[in-house]
Amino acid sequence: MCTMAKLVRARGEKQTWMITRADLAALGMTTLCIAALAFFVGLKLGRAQVSSTQTATTQTLLPDSQQEDALEMLLHEVEDAQTGTDLSFRESLADGEVPEVPTVEVPSEGVTTDISPEPDPPPQPVLVAGPPPEDGWAVQVASFEVQLDADAHIQMLLTEGYAAYQVAALVNGRNWHRVKVGGYSTIEDANEASEQLADLLDITDLQVSRAP
């Protein structure tokens, strides 16, 4: 018999396996082949893993040129910023001196400043014209149809020191308010006053007549 095992059976007896030398040799050769195959497969996988690790490390440790340029520019900017920075404060701390901190006085709450408004100018006194003179001479300065215009003109003349007054007159059915200055005792005085009033009011041909 040339099988891997010979089974001898006997009635009432136990079964027994029998392995020959040829079977052991074949089994050993198969095991050796499997071990060699596993060794070569593991060696190849290990080399591939080591190669990928070295490539990744090389890529990590060696950045590209653009990254190097950006890093160099950043370092230059940091150096320029440090050059223009005033380090006197740090030097003072290194020497043990505490720099003085400027203080700003802040007014306390609730303090109010009394700002009084400027006083209004005193009102101009209102001068009241006296009654028309009963005799003498007078100078007629102007004639107004509106009473308020005549009153304003009289106030101006009184302020300048002239004895101004007004006389109402009916002309062509309309009332006129004549503004006059007088009375002067002589016509010479009235003429002299007329010249002065003409220069003041820039008016010519003022009328001199008997008062009122």
Summary of the structure (lengths in Angstrom):
residues: 212
radius of gyration: 66.3
end to end distance: 182.1
largest distance: 191.3
contacts: 407
relative contact order: 0.08
helix: 45%
strand: 16%
